[in-house]
Amino acid sequence: MSKSFLHLGGSLANLNTPSPAASKLFFLLPFLESWRKIEPVWFRRGMANLAYALPWPALRTFKNAVDTMHPVCAQVFYDKKAAFDEGGIAALANSASGGRDLTTLLSGFS
């Protein structure tokens, strides 16, 4: 397990992978991209919290998985962005992933 996930504590033990839940939401997934553009943000969050009010266990499982993974993924992204701003691609190559991750690959094209 990666060191970046250790700060989540016991929440990873209770986390199911989002793939089985997402497969039960297959008809809803194409709309998730358009929901990202809904303003204001508080309204979008309110819509997402409806997952707890609906009798749909797969939706709650998917939301719990996303809520658990998002802060970690965002922190990894911002750390990589800060390293890139400080030292460019060479700094990312010296990171823990050795420059062999998606963030480093996409940063090289800009």
SULURFEN-V159980 format. One record per backbone hydrogen bond with DSSP energy under -1.0 kcal/mol. CO is the residue of the C=O (numbers start at 1). NH is the residue of the N-H. E is the energy in kcal/mol with one decimal. If there is no record, write none. Layout:
# SULURFEN-V159980
co=CO nh=NH e=E
co=CO nh=NH e=E
This chain:
# SULURFEN-V159980
co=2 nh=5 e=-1.1
co=3 nh=6 e=-1.4
co=5 nh=8 e=-1.3
co=6 nh=9 e=-1.5
co=8 nh=11 e=-1.5
co=18 nh=22 e=-3.0
co=19 nh=23 e=-2.1
co=25 nh=28 e=-2.1
co=25 nh=29 e=-1.5
co=28 nh=31 e=-1.3
co=29 nh=32 e=-1.1
co=31 nh=35 e=-1.7
co=34 nh=37 e=-1.1
co=35 nh=38 e=-1.2
co=40 nh=44 e=-1.6
co=41 nh=45 e=-2.6
co=42 nh=46 e=-1.9
co=43 nh=47 e=-2.2
co=44 nh=48 e=-2.0
co=45 nh=49 e=-2.1
co=48 nh=51 e=-1.6
co=49 nh=52 e=-1.5
co=50 nh=54 e=-1.6
co=54 nh=56 e=-2.2
co=56 nh=60 e=-1.6
co=57 nh=61 e=-2.5
co=58 nh=62 e=-2.3
co=59 nh=63 e=-2.3
co=60 nh=64 e=-2.6
co=61 nh=65 e=-2.1
co=62 nh=66 e=-2.4
co=63 nh=67 e=-2.9
co=64 nh=68 e=-1.6
co=65 nh=69 e=-2.3
co=66 nh=70 e=-2.6
co=69 nh=73 e=-2.5
co=70 nh=74 e=-2.8
co=71 nh=75 e=-2.1
co=72 nh=76 e=-2.4
co=73 nh=77 e=-2.3
co=74 nh=78 e=-2.6
co=75 nh=79 e=-2.4
co=76 nh=80 e=-2.4
co=77 nh=81 e=-2.5
co=78 nh=82 e=-2.3
co=79 nh=83 e=-2.3
co=80 nh=84 e=-2.4
co=81 nh=85 e=-2.4
co=82 nh=86 e=-1.9
co=83 nh=87 e=-2.5
co=84 nh=88 e=-2.2
co=88 nh=92 e=-1.3
co=89 nh=93 e=-2.1
co=90 nh=94 e=-1.0
co=92 nh=95 e=-1.3
co=95 nh=98 e=-1.3
co=97 nh=100 e=-1.0
co=101 nh=105 e=-2.1
co=102 nh=106 e=-2.7
co=103 nh=107 e=-2.1
co=104 nh=108 e=-1.4
